[in-house]
Amino acid sequence: MKAFDGILFIVYKIAINVIALGLVAAVFKHVEVTDFGVLVAAAIILTGLNLLIKPFLLLISLPVVFLTLGLGYFIVNAIIIMLTSWAVKGYQVDGFWTAVGAGLFVSVVNVVFDFFAQSRKDEFRG
């Protein structure tokens, strides 16, 4: 049952990242997505990078994140967004500051969905 929960969590994160990246492409004029398949591929890559690479990046950048009172976290998010842009042909983010804004936007969307998912989970536990 635990393995199923892990797979369900990853599928949930991919779905949320599809929504978040789609909203980012709609809101930011310097973010381009060619089609829905590219959007799904970008969400899969973004989810993988967030689960595998982001913890390592946060660990090595911890002094910078600490000294900047957490603002360095946005730099790590921008790096992950730029790596996703580099890895997925058809998903283009033009510029570092656009990546910072996109990373912030994706983080906010994830926090909102995670908040509602947690409240629904608590509701079912009774």
Rosetta constraint file for C-alpha pairs under 8 A:
AtomPair CA 1 CA 5 HARMONIC 6.39 0.50
AtomPair CA 2 CA 6 HARMONIC 6.37 0.50
AtomPair CA 3 CA 7 HARMONIC 6.33 0.50
AtomPair CA 4 CA 8 HARMONIC 6.01 0.50
AtomPair CA 5 CA 9 HARMONIC 6.05 0.50
AtomPair CA 6 CA 10 HARMONIC 6.35 0.50
AtomPair CA 7 CA 11 HARMONIC 6.22 0.50
AtomPair CA 8 CA 12 HARMONIC 6.03 0.50
AtomPair CA 9 CA 13 HARMONIC 6.17 0.50
AtomPair CA 10 CA 14 HARMONIC 6.17 0.50
AtomPair CA 10 CA 47 HARMONIC 7.57 0.50
AtomPair CA 11 CA 15 HARMONIC 6.18 0.50
AtomPair CA 12 CA 16 HARMONIC 6.23 0.50
AtomPair CA 13 CA 17 HARMONIC 6.05 0.50
AtomPair CA 13 CA 47 HARMONIC 6.54 0.50
AtomPair CA 14 CA 18 HARMONIC 6.15 0.50
AtomPair CA 14 CA 40 HARMONIC 7.82 0.50
AtomPair CA 14 CA 43 HARMONIC 5.53 0.50
AtomPair CA 14 CA 44 HARMONIC 5.69 0.50
AtomPair CA 14 CA 47 HARMONIC 5.96 0.50
AtomPair CA 15 CA 19 HARMONIC 6.50 0.50
AtomPair CA 15 CA 43 HARMONIC 7.59 0.50
AtomPair CA 16 CA 20 HARMONIC 6.10 0.50
AtomPair CA 16 CA 109 HARMONIC 7.71 0.50
AtomPair CA 16 CA 110 HARMONIC 6.57 0.50
AtomPair CA 16 CA 113 HARMONIC 7.38 0.50
AtomPair CA 17 CA 21 HARMONIC 5.79 0.50
AtomPair CA 17 CA 43 HARMONIC 5.10 0.50
AtomPair CA 17 CA 44 HARMONIC 7.95 0.50
AtomPair CA 17 CA 46 HARMONIC 7.48 0.50
AtomPair CA 17 CA 47 HARMONIC 7.19 0.50
AtomPair CA 17 CA 106 HARMONIC 7.18 0.50
AtomPair CA 17 CA 110 HARMONIC 7.46 0.50
AtomPair CA 18 CA 22 HARMONIC 5.99 0.50
AtomPair CA 18 CA 39 HARMONIC 6.22 0.50
AtomPair CA 18 CA 40 HARMONIC 5.83 0.50
AtomPair CA 18 CA 42 HARMONIC 7.80 0.50
AtomPair CA 18 CA 43 HARMONIC 5.20 0.50
AtomPair CA 19 CA 23 HARMONIC 6.19 0.50
AtomPair CA 20 CA 24 HARMONIC 6.13 0.50
AtomPair CA 20 CA 105 HARMONIC 7.40 0.50
AtomPair CA 20 CA 106 HARMONIC 5.23 0.50
AtomPair CA 20 CA 109 HARMONIC 5.93 0.50
AtomPair CA 20 CA 110 HARMONIC 7.49 0.50
AtomPair CA 21 CA 25 HARMONIC 6.14 0.50
AtomPair CA 21 CA 39 HARMONIC 6.99 0.50
AtomPair CA 21 CA 42 HARMONIC 7.95 0.50
AtomPair CA 21 CA 43 HARMONIC 7.06 0.50
AtomPair CA 21 CA 106 HARMONIC 6.77 0.50
AtomPair CA 22 CA 26 HARMONIC 6.29 0.50
AtomPair CA 22 CA 39 HARMONIC 6.91 0.50
AtomPair CA 23 CA 27 HARMONIC 6.05 0.50
AtomPair CA 24 CA 28 HARMONIC 5.73 0.50
AtomPair CA 24 CA 31 HARMONIC 7.11 0.50
AtomPair CA 24 CA 102 HARMONIC 6.05 0.50
AtomPair CA 24 CA 105 HARMONIC 6.85 0.50
AtomPair CA 24 CA 106 HARMONIC 7.34 0.50
AtomPair CA 25 CA 29 HARMONIC 7.09 0.50
AtomPair CA 25 CA 30 HARMONIC 7.95 0.50
AtomPair CA 25 CA 31 HARMONIC 5.11 0.50
AtomPair CA 25 CA 32 HARMONIC 5.84 0.50
AtomPair CA 25 CA 33 HARMONIC 6.51 0.50
AtomPair CA 28 CA 98 HARMONIC 7.60 0.50
AtomPair CA 28 CA 102 HARMONIC 7.70 0.50
AtomPair CA 30 CA 92 HARMONIC 7.87 0.50
AtomPair CA 30 CA 93 HARMONIC 6.04 0.50
AtomPair CA 30 CA 94 HARMONIC 5.35 0.50
AtomPair CA 30 CA 95 HARMONIC 7.83 0.50
AtomPair CA 30 CA 98 HARMONIC 6.77 0.50
AtomPair CA 31 CA 91 HARMONIC 7.45 0.50
AtomPair CA 31 CA 92 HARMONIC 5.61 0.50
AtomPair CA 31 CA 93 HARMONIC 4.59 0.50
AtomPair CA 31 CA 94 HARMONIC 6.43 0.50
AtomPair CA 31 CA 98 HARMONIC 7.66 0.50
AtomPair CA 32 CA 90 HARMONIC 7.35 0.50
AtomPair CA 32 CA 91 HARMONIC 5.72 0.50
AtomPair CA 32 CA 92 HARMONIC 5.04 0.50
AtomPair CA 32 CA 93 HARMONIC 6.59 0.50
AtomPair CA 33 CA 38 HARMONIC 6.67 0.50
AtomPair CA 33 CA 39 HARMONIC 6.43 0.50
AtomPair CA 33 CA 90 HARMONIC 5.70 0.50
AtomPair CA 33 CA 91 HARMONIC 4.68 0.50
AtomPair CA 33 CA 92 HARMONIC 6.57 0.50
AtomPair CA 34 CA 38 HARMONIC 6.54 0.50
AtomPair CA 34 CA 39 HARMONIC 7.92 0.50
AtomPair CA 34 CA 90 HARMONIC 5.25 0.50
AtomPair CA 34 CA 91 HARMONIC 6.74 0.50
AtomPair CA 35 CA 39 HARMONIC 6.45 0.50
AtomPair CA 35 CA 90 HARMONIC 7.72 0.50
AtomPair CA 36 CA 40 HARMONIC 6.26 0.50
AtomPair CA 37 CA 41 HARMONIC 6.18 0.50
AtomPair CA 38 CA 42 HARMONIC 6.00 0.50
AtomPair CA 38 CA 88 HARMONIC 7.19 0.50
AtomPair CA 38 CA 89 HARMONIC 7.54 0.50
AtomPair CA 38 CA 90 HARMONIC 6.09 0.50
AtomPair CA 38 CA 91 HARMONIC 6.50 0.50
AtomPair CA 39 CA 43 HARMONIC 6.17 0.50
AtomPair CA 39 CA 91 HARMONIC 7.17 0.50
AtomPair CA 40 CA 44 HARMONIC 6.20 0.50
AtomPair CA 41 CA 45 HARMONIC 6.21 0.50
AtomPair CA 41 CA 88 HARMONIC 6.97 0.50
AtomPair CA 42 CA 46 HARMONIC 5.91 0.50
AtomPair CA 42 CA 84 HARMONIC 6.28 0.50
AtomPair CA 42 CA 85 HARMONIC 7.59 0.50
AtomPair CA 42 CA 88 HARMONIC 5.98 0.50
AtomPair CA 42 CA 91 HARMONIC 6.86 0.50
AtomPair CA 43 CA 47 HARMONIC 5.97 0.50
AtomPair CA 44 CA 48 HARMONIC 6.17 0.50
AtomPair CA 45 CA 49 HARMONIC 6.07 0.50
AtomPair CA 45 CA 84 HARMONIC 6.16 0.50
AtomPair CA 45 CA 87 HARMONIC 7.69 0.50
AtomPair CA 45 CA 88 HARMONIC 7.85 0.50
AtomPair CA 46 CA 50 HARMONIC 6.01 0.50
AtomPair CA 46 CA 80 HARMONIC 7.11 0.50
AtomPair CA 46 CA 81 HARMONIC 7.13 0.50
AtomPair CA 46 CA 84 HARMONIC 5.79 0.50
AtomPair CA 47 CA 51 HARMONIC 6.15 0.50
AtomPair CA 48 CA 52 HARMONIC 5.91 0.50
AtomPair CA 48 CA 53 HARMONIC 7.76 0.50
AtomPair CA 49 CA 53 HARMONIC 4.95 0.50
AtomPair CA 49 CA 54 HARMONIC 6.15 0.50
AtomPair CA 49 CA 80 HARMONIC 6.67 0.50
AtomPair CA 49 CA 84 HARMONIC 7.88 0.50
AtomPair CA 50 CA 54 HARMONIC 4.87 0.50
AtomPair CA 50 CA 55 HARMONIC 7.40 0.50
AtomPair CA 50 CA 80 HARMONIC 7.27 0.50
AtomPair CA 51 CA 55 HARMONIC 7.13 0.50
AtomPair CA 52 CA 56 HARMONIC 7.58 0.50
AtomPair CA 53 CA 57 HARMONIC 6.30 0.50
AtomPair CA 54 CA 58 HARMONIC 6.02 0.50
AtomPair CA 54 CA 76 HARMONIC 7.30 0.50
AtomPair CA 54 CA 80 HARMONIC 7.15 0.50
AtomPair CA 55 CA 59 HARMONIC 6.14 0.50
AtomPair CA 56 CA 60 HARMONIC 6.34 0.50
AtomPair CA 57 CA 61 HARMONIC 6.00 0.50
AtomPair CA 57 CA 76 HARMONIC 6.70 0.50
AtomPair CA 58 CA 62 HARMONIC 5.68 0.50
AtomPair CA 58 CA 65 HARMONIC 7.98 0.50
AtomPair CA 58 CA 73 HARMONIC 7.37 0.50
AtomPair CA 58 CA 76 HARMONIC 6.87 0.50
AtomPair CA 61 CA 65 HARMONIC 6.17 0.50
AtomPair CA 61 CA 72 HARMONIC 7.61 0.50
AtomPair CA 62 CA 66 HARMONIC 5.96 0.50
AtomPair CA 63 CA 67 HARMONIC 6.02 0.50
AtomPair CA 64 CA 68 HARMONIC 6.01 0.50
AtomPair CA 64 CA 72 HARMONIC 5.85 0.50
AtomPair CA 65 CA 69 HARMONIC 6.10 0.50
AtomPair CA 65 CA 70 HARMONIC 4.77 0.50
AtomPair CA 65 CA 71 HARMONIC 6.13 0.50
AtomPair CA 65 CA 72 HARMONIC 4.23 0.50
AtomPair CA 65 CA 73 HARMONIC 5.80 0.50
AtomPair CA 66 CA 70 HARMONIC 5.93 0.50
AtomPair CA 66 CA 72 HARMONIC 7.72 0.50
AtomPair CA 68 CA 72 HARMONIC 5.97 0.50
AtomPair CA 70 CA 74 HARMONIC 7.84 0.50
AtomPair CA 71 CA 75 HARMONIC 7.33 0.50
AtomPair CA 72 CA 76 HARMONIC 6.64 0.50
AtomPair CA 73 CA 77 HARMONIC 6.36 0.50
AtomPair CA 74 CA 78 HARMONIC 6.12 0.50
AtomPair CA 74 CA 100 HARMONIC 6.13 0.50
AtomPair CA 74 CA 103 HARMONIC 6.86 0.50
AtomPair CA 74 CA 104 HARMONIC 6.69 0.50
AtomPair CA 75 CA 79 HARMONIC 6.22 0.50
AtomPair CA 75 CA 100 HARMONIC 6.55 0.50
AtomPair CA 76 CA 80 HARMONIC 6.35 0.50
AtomPair CA 77 CA 81 HARMONIC 6.24 0.50
AtomPair CA 77 CA 99 HARMONIC 7.87 0.50
AtomPair CA 77 CA 100 HARMONIC 6.78 0.50
AtomPair CA 77 CA 103 HARMONIC 5.03 0.50
AtomPair CA 77 CA 104 HARMONIC 7.31 0.50
AtomPair CA 78 CA 82 HARMONIC 6.06 0.50
AtomPair CA 78 CA 96 HARMONIC 6.96 0.50
AtomPair CA 78 CA 97 HARMONIC 7.97 0.50
AtomPair CA 78 CA 99 HARMONIC 4.75 0.50
AtomPair CA 78 CA 100 HARMONIC 4.57 0.50
AtomPair CA 78 CA 101 HARMONIC 7.83 0.50
AtomPair CA 78 CA 102 HARMONIC 7.42 0.50
AtomPair CA 78 CA 103 HARMONIC 5.42 0.50
AtomPair CA 79 CA 83 HARMONIC 6.07 0.50
AtomPair CA 79 CA 99 HARMONIC 7.56 0.50
AtomPair CA 80 CA 84 HARMONIC 6.21 0.50
AtomPair CA 80 CA 103 HARMONIC 7.93 0.50
AtomPair CA 81 CA 85 HARMONIC 6.23 0.50
AtomPair CA 81 CA 93 HARMONIC 7.90 0.50
AtomPair CA 81 CA 99 HARMONIC 5.91 0.50
AtomPair CA 81 CA 102 HARMONIC 7.34 0.50
AtomPair CA 81 CA 103 HARMONIC 6.26 0.50
AtomPair CA 82 CA 86 HARMONIC 6.13 0.50
AtomPair CA 82 CA 93 HARMONIC 6.82 0.50
AtomPair CA 82 CA 96 HARMONIC 7.75 0.50
AtomPair CA 82 CA 99 HARMONIC 6.31 0.50
AtomPair CA 83 CA 87 HARMONIC 6.08 0.50
AtomPair CA 84 CA 88 HARMONIC 6.12 0.50
AtomPair CA 84 CA 91 HARMONIC 7.92 0.50
AtomPair CA 85 CA 89 HARMONIC 7.34 0.50
AtomPair CA 85 CA 91 HARMONIC 5.46 0.50
AtomPair CA 85 CA 92 HARMONIC 5.24 0.50
AtomPair CA 85 CA 93 HARMONIC 5.93 0.50
AtomPair CA 86 CA 92 HARMONIC 7.68 0.50
AtomPair CA 93 CA 98 HARMONIC 6.80 0.50
AtomPair CA 93 CA 99 HARMONIC 6.42 0.50
AtomPair CA 94 CA 98 HARMONIC 6.47 0.50
AtomPair CA 94 CA 99 HARMONIC 7.55 0.50
AtomPair CA 95 CA 99 HARMONIC 6.40 0.50
AtomPair CA 96 CA 100 HARMONIC 6.28 0.50
AtomPair CA 97 CA 101 HARMONIC 6.22 0.50
AtomPair CA 98 CA 102 HARMONIC 5.99 0.50
AtomPair CA 99 CA 103 HARMONIC 5.88 0.50
AtomPair CA 100 CA 104 HARMONIC 6.20 0.50
AtomPair CA 101 CA 105 HARMONIC 6.11 0.50
AtomPair CA 102 CA 106 HARMONIC 6.06 0.50
AtomPair CA 103 CA 107 HARMONIC 6.07 0.50
AtomPair CA 104 CA 108 HARMONIC 6.22 0.50
AtomPair CA 105 CA 109 HARMONIC 6.28 0.50
AtomPair CA 106 CA 110 HARMONIC 6.16 0.50
AtomPair CA 107 CA 111 HARMONIC 6.12 0.50
AtomPair CA 108 CA 112 HARMONIC 6.17 0.50
AtomPair CA 109 CA 113 HARMONIC 6.24 0.50
AtomPair CA 110 CA 114 HARMONIC 5.91 0.50
AtomPair CA 111 CA 115 HARMONIC 5.97 0.50
AtomPair CA 112 CA 116 HARMONIC 6.43 0.50
AtomPair CA 113 CA 117 HARMONIC 6.02 0.50
AtomPair CA 114 CA 118 HARMONIC 5.96 0.50
AtomPair CA 115 CA 119 HARMONIC 6.23 0.50
AtomPair CA 116 CA 120 HARMONIC 6.15 0.50
AtomPair CA 117 CA 121 HARMONIC 6.11 0.50
AtomPair CA 118 CA 122 HARMONIC 6.16 0.50
AtomPair CA 119 CA 123 HARMONIC 6.13 0.50
AtomPair CA 120 CA 124 HARMONIC 6.35 0.50
AtomPair CA 121 CA 125 HARMONIC 6.43 0.50
AtomPair CA 122 CA 126 HARMONIC 6.57 0.50
